[in-house]
Amino acid sequence: MYIAQSFLHSLVAALIVDTSLIAWKIENPVLRQRFRLLVVILPIITLPLYQVISPDRGTPLFRLDAVFDITRWLNLEIWGIVPVGVLFLLALVFSAAVFLFQELLPIVRHSASPAGSGFAVSRLDRGTPAAQALETLPGSTPDIFVIDDEECIIFSSTGKVPAIYLSRGLQENLTVDELRAALAHEISHIRRSRRPLMVTVFLLRVLMFFNPVILMEFRRIVQEEENICDDVAVGLTGDRQAMAGALKKFYDCETGGSPSLPDADRLQDRIEEYSHAMMIESRIARLESTPSQDANGAVVFTIVLVTILLLNYYLV
């Protein structure tokens, strides 16, 4: 009952949140991430909460008055052969497998190996473009290491001793202003990692490993995190176009200007590569557009929260 209802509640929450973001034209990534967190958090707590409010919630009498009873649908048979419940179970198994192989195992492998392993790295020398870019960035900066590689690579480690790794090829392709924006983006990741938000969200994602709706919503939350770090980088550098330019050159360096689907051997790799390319393109388009004024986020958030709680109460 918990698995079925949590799936149903997350699906309804996702539909309400997406509709609300479009209807109220909410573009601020911090607000958007806050709304999407409802889809991850509420399905975990709503069923126990509703059971406390109505102990007879699972009884046939309550289900007769419910707006939607998922058990009736799960008991249906397609063409009188395949029960809907079997297809539902297969969707849960698929979602759990995706979580295990695409999310959990890569994190375990990444945690087990030191940052920068597999690369020939050296400390950043003075006078290099990246060193010049760091000079005007406010606040303290983490250690910077240069990877001896012609590809465009940049990433940060957010452990006890945070550091930023960038490749020689990235320094050669980006201007000083673009390097400053790219470094500011990674610095914002490091600073935000000190807040336990994303760790908490991932732990909640672990609890809902079986839920395909949470699978998609968690990835949207991660994408909003990238947009937030873009905005923080723009705030640190004061240069919106430099951040967009850095992403463009990084995109061109990676794909040659278009998603390199023919180069991927497996369908899974093609999907991942295409999704990554689309995310980069959306970030570029967002940075190049004029920021809009959002509606009153607190009011809209309250309306959406109350709507989800009231509607899901009658979905069993």
Secondary structure, DSSP 8 states (H G I E B T S, - for coil): -HHHHHHHHHHHHHHHHHHHHHHTT---HHHHHHHHHHHHHHHHHHHHHHHHH-TTTTSHHHHHHSSB-HHHHHT-EETTTEEHHHHHHHHHHHHHHHIIIIIIHHHHHHHHS-TTTTS-EEE--TTSHHHHHHHT--S---EEEEE--SS--EEEE-SSS-EEEEEHHHHHHS-HHHHHHHHHHHHHHHHHHTSSHHHHHHHHHHHTTT-HHHHHHHHHHHHHHHHHHHHHHHHHHS-HHHHHHHHHHHHHHHHTTS--GGG-SSHHHHHHHHHHHHHHHHHHHHHHS-------HHHHHHHHHHHHHHHHHTB-
